[in-house]
Amino acid sequence: MTPDAVPGWVDRLPGRPRRWARLARFDRPAGIWLLFWPCAVGLFLSERPAALALLPWFFLGAVVMRAAGCIWNDLLDRDLDRKVARTAARPLASGEVRPAEAIALMAAFLGVGLWVLAQLPRPAQLAALLSLLPVAVYPLMKRITWWPQVWLGITFNWGVWVGWACGARPAEPVVAALAYLGLLLWTVGYDTIYATQDREDDALAGVRSAARRLGPHLKGGVMACYGAALLLLGAALYRHRPDVLAPLGLLPAAVALGWQAFTFRPDAPGNALARFRANVEAGGLIALAFAATFPWPGPWARG
């Protein structure tokens, strides 16, 4: 088990299925939710009540595409992973799973992803396909830029556009763009916290990250990302529904992110991991703020 894994059902599986589940990061489910919440935000911006029936499909898509992305990442990074204590026990880095076996498993997950894609409206299908190139090159970013967290934000929040494209007359594009940029900065913040765990090993392995680049300004950088994210998300909500109550829906998320930023200790890996995982709930609170502006029967219902 890797140090940041969550003990649970994966540990009770027999040998090979357990290795496959670990390769797909099923023992670290936070990433599934962090990929799903932007999809939910996009669906709430679709302005189409019938589109909410797609939420289970989006969740399944988050499960399988995150798994496929993790396998792809590990295939490209297995030599680097061996040099970092937290990742050295990953199935490909440790040799528990062969590359050919990993490729076959990734192909299976991608096959399920294509099945999910077939359930979406044509514009949403096209939006989803546009994400494949940035996803494919993401593992290379830590080798060429100090800000791979920005690229992760570009890819992990693409679901905003896919969900938004499920509506026949969705919210205006500027609303989706503001929400996308806000969630992107949220991702930069939480992934910078996550990368804090590996700063020393990353320096030895030559891996670049915002956590290393920010140095003594790490905590302030996370605060700035979260603050800017909330401003952009609030602007999206107000542009979507010009009512002061709309951006106020972010108050619970603001409290959650503020707690993370102020209690974050860059010198304590356990603290960083806990703050990172807290974004599962924070992302749900962000999605709820957008759900409140959806055209349900009520004060914002349209005639």
C-alpha positions in Angstrom: 0.0 0.0 0.0 1.3 3.5 -0.9 1.5 5.9 2.0 -1.4 8.1 0.8 -3.8 5.1 0.1 -7.1 4.7 1.9 -7.4 1.3 3.6 -10.6 -0.5 2.4 -12.0 -2.9 0.0 -9.0 -2.8 -2.4 -6.9 -4.5 0.4 -9.3 -7.4 0.6 -8.9 -8.3 -3.1 -6.7 -11.2 -4.2 -3.3 -10.6 -5.7 -3.7 -9.6 -9.3 -7.1 -7.7 -9.0 -5.6 -5.9 -6.0 -2.6 -4.8 -8.0 -4.9 -3.7 -10.8 -7.1 -1.7 -8.4 -4.1 0.0 -7.0 -2.8 0.8 -10.4 -6.2 2.5 -11.2 -5.9 4.4 -7.8 -9.2 2.9 -6.5 -7.5 2.9 -3.1 -7.3 6.7 -3.4 -10.9 7.7 -4.4 -10.5 11.4 -3.8 -9.4 12.0 -7.4 -12.7 10.5 -8.7 -14.7 13.1 -6.9 -12.3 15.9 -7.9 -12.9 15.0 -11.5 -16.7 14.6 -11.1 -17.6 17.8 -9.4 -16.6 20.0 -12.4 -18.8 17.8 -14.5 -21.7 18.4 -12.1 -21.1 22.2 -12.2 -21.2 22.0 -16.0 -24.5 20.1 -16.0 -26.0 22.7 -13.6 -25.0 25.3 -16.2 -26.6 23.4 -19.0 -30.0 24.9 -18.0 -31.6 21.7 -19.0 -33.4 19.7 -16.3 -33.3 16.5 -18.4 -29.5 16.7 -18.5 -29.4 15.8 -14.8 -30.2 12.3 -15.8 -26.7 12.2 -17.1 -25.1 12.6 -13.7 -24.6 8.8 -13.1 -23.0 8.6 -16.5 -20.7 11.4 -15.7 -19.7 9.8 -12.4 -19.0 6.5 -14.2 -16.9 8.4 -16.7 -15.0 10.1 -13.9 -14.2 6.7 -12.4 -12.9 5.0 -15.6 -11.2 8.0 -17.2 -9.4 8.9 -14.0 -8.3 5.3 -13.8 -7.1 5.3 -17.4 -5.3 8.6 -16.8 -3.5 7.3 -13.7 -2.3 4.3 -15.6 -1.1 6.5 -18.5 0.7 8.7 -15.9 2.3 5.7 -14.2 3.5 4.3 -17.6 5.3 7.5 -18.4 6.5 8.2 -14.9 7.6 4.8 -13.6 11.3 5.6 -13.6 10.7 8.9 -11.8 8.2 7.2 -9.3 11.0 4.8 -8.2 13.0 7.8 -6.9 10.1 9.3 -4.8 9.3 7.6 -1.5 5.5 8.1 -1.7 5.3 6.6 -5.2 8.0 3.9 -5.2 5.5 1.2 -4.2 3.2 1.9 -7.1 2.5 -1.3 -9.1 4.4 -0.2 -12.3 7.3 1.5 -10.4 7.8 -1.6 -8.1 7.5 -4.1 -11.0 4.3 -5.8 -9.6 2.5 -5.0 -12.9 4.1 -5.3 -16.3 3.7 -2.4 -18.8 1.9 -4.6 -21.3 -0.6 -5.6 -18.6 -1.1 -2.0 -17.6 -1.8 -1.0 -21.3 -4.4 -3.7 -21.6 -6.1 -2.5 -18.4 -6.0 1.1 -19.6 -7.6 0.0 -22.9 -10.4 -1.7 -21.0 -11.1 1.5 -19.0 -11.0 3.6 -22.2 -13.5 1.2 -23.8 -15.9 1.9 -20.9 -15.2 5.6 -21.4 -16.3 5.3 -25.0 -19.5 3.6 -23.9 -20.2 6.6 -21.6 -19.3 9.0 -24.3 -22.0 7.4 -26.6 -24.7 8.4 -24.0 -24.0 12.1 -24.3 -25.4 14.6 -26.8 -23.2 15.2 -29.8 -21.8 18.7 -28.7 -20.8 17.1 -25.4 -19.1 14.3 -27.2 -17.0 16.7 -29.2 -16.1 18.7 -26.1 -15.0 15.5 -24.3 -12.9 14.4 -27.3 -11.1 17.8 -27.2 -9.7 16.9 -23.7 -7.7 13.9 -24.9 -4.6 15.8 -26.1 -4.1 17.9 -22.9 -4.7 14.7 -20.8 -2.2 12.8 -22.9 0.6 15.3 -22.4 -0.1 16.1 -18.8 2.5 13.6 -17.3 5.2 15.4 -19.3 4.5 18.8 -17.8 6.4 18.2 -14.6 9.6 17.8 -16.7 9.2 21.0 -18.6 7.4 23.5 -16.4 7.4 24.6 -12.8 3.6 24.8 -13.0 2.3 21.3 -13.9 -0.6 22.0 -11.4 -1.9 24.6 -14.0 -2.0 21.9 -16.7 -3.8 19.5 -14.3 -6.4 22.3 -13.7 -6.9 22.5 -17.5 -7.5 18.8 -17.8 -9.3 18.0 -14.5 -11.9 20.6 -15.0 -12.7 20.0 -18.6 -15.9 18.4 -17.5 -17.4 21.9 -17.0 -17.4 22.3 -20.8 -18.7 18.7 -21.4 -21.6 19.2 -18.9 -22.4 22.7 -20.2 -22.6 21.3 -23.8 -25.3 18.9 -22.7 -27.9 21.8 -22.8 -29.8 22.9 -25.8 -29.7 26.5 -24.6 -27.0 26.5 -21.8 -25.8 29.4 -19.8 -23.8 32.0 -21.8 -20.2 30.9 -22.5 -18.7 33.6 -20.3 -20.4 32.0 -17.3 -18.9 28.6 -18.1 -15.5 30.2 -18.7 -15.6 32.0 -15.4 -16.6 28.7 -13.6 -13.9 26.8 -15.5 -11.2 29.3 -14.6 -12.3 29.4 -11.0 -12.2 25.6 -10.7 -8.8 25.6 -12.5 -7.4 27.8 -9.7 -9.0 25.7 -7.1 -7.2 22.7 -8.6 -3.9 24.6 -8.6 -4.4 25.2 -4.9 -5.2 21.7 -3.8 -2.7 20.0 -6.1 0.0 22.3 -4.8 -0.9 21.2 -1.3 -0.7 17.6 -2.5 2.7 18.1 -4.1 4.1 19.4 -0.8 4.5 15.8 0.3 7.2 15.2 -2.3 9.2 18.3 -2.3 12.5 16.8 -1.1 12.3 13.7 -3.3 11.2 15.8 -6.2 14.2 18.0 -5.9 16.5 15.0 -6.0 14.6 13.4 -8.9 14.5 16.7 -10.9 10.7 16.9 -10.8 9.2 20.4 -11.0 6.1 21.5 -9.2 4.4 24.7 -7.9 5.1 23.4 -4.3 8.9 23.7 -5.0 8.7 26.9 -7.1 6.7 28.8 -4.4 9.3 28.0 -1.7 8.7 30.1 1.4 5.6 31.6 -0.2 3.8 28.2 -0.5 1.1 28.9 2.0 0.4 32.4 0.6 0.3 30.9 -2.9 -2.4 28.4 -1.9 -4.4 31.2 -0.2 -4.1 33.4 -3.3 -5.3 30.5 -5.6 -8.3 29.7 -3.3 -9.2 33.4 -3.0 -9.0 34.0 -6.7 -11.0 30.8 -7.4 -13.8 31.9 -5.1 -13.9 35.4 -6.8 -14.2 33.8 -10.2 -16.8 31.3 -9.1 -18.8 34.0 -7.4 -18.6 36.1 -10.6 -19.9 33.1 -12.6 -22.8 32.6 -10.2 -23.8 36.3 -10.3 -23.5 36.5 -14.1 -25.7 33.4 -14.3 -28.3 34.7 -11.8 -27.9 38.4 -11.1 -29.0 38.1 -7.5 -26.8 38.8 -4.4 -27.9 35.4 -3.0 -26.3 33.5 -5.9 -22.6 34.1 -5.0 -23.5 33.9 -1.3 -24.1 30.2 -2.0 -20.4 29.8 -2.0 -20.0 30.8 1.7 -19.9 27.1 2.9 -17.2 26.4 0.3 -15.3 29.5 1.3 -15.3 28.4 4.9 -14.0 25.0 3.9 -11.2 26.4 1.7 -10.3 29.0 4.2 -9.9 26.3 6.9 -7.6 24.4 4.5 -5.5 27.4 3.7 -5.1 28.7 7.2 -4.4 25.3 8.9 -2.1 24.0 6.1 1.4 23.2 7.3 3.8 22.8 4.4 6.4 21.0 6.6 3.9 18.3 7.7 3.1 15.7 4.9 0.2 14.2 6.9 -1.3 17.7 7.3 -1.0 18.3 3.5 -2.6 15.0 2.7 -5.6 15.6 5.0 -6.1 19.1 3.6 -5.9 17.8 0.0 -8.5 15.1 0.8 -10.8 17.8 2.3 -11.4 19.1 -1.2 -13.8 16.2 -1.9 -16.2 17.9 0.4 -15.2 21.4 -0.7 -15.9 20.5 -4.3 -19.3 19.2 -3.4 -20.1 22.5 -1.7 -19.0 24.4 -4.8 -21.3 22.2 -6.9 -24.2 22.8 -4.5 -23.7 26.6 -5.0 -24.3 26.1 -8.7 -27.1 23.6 -8.1 -28.9 26.5 -6.3 -28.9 28.5 -9.5 -30.3 25.7 -11.6 -33.8 26.2 -12.9 -35.6 24.1 -10.3 -39.2 25.1 -9.4 -38.8 28.0 -7.0 -37.7 31.6 -7.0 -35.3 31.3 -9.9 -37.7 29.2 -12.1 -38.2 30.6 -15.5 -41.5 31.2 -17.1 
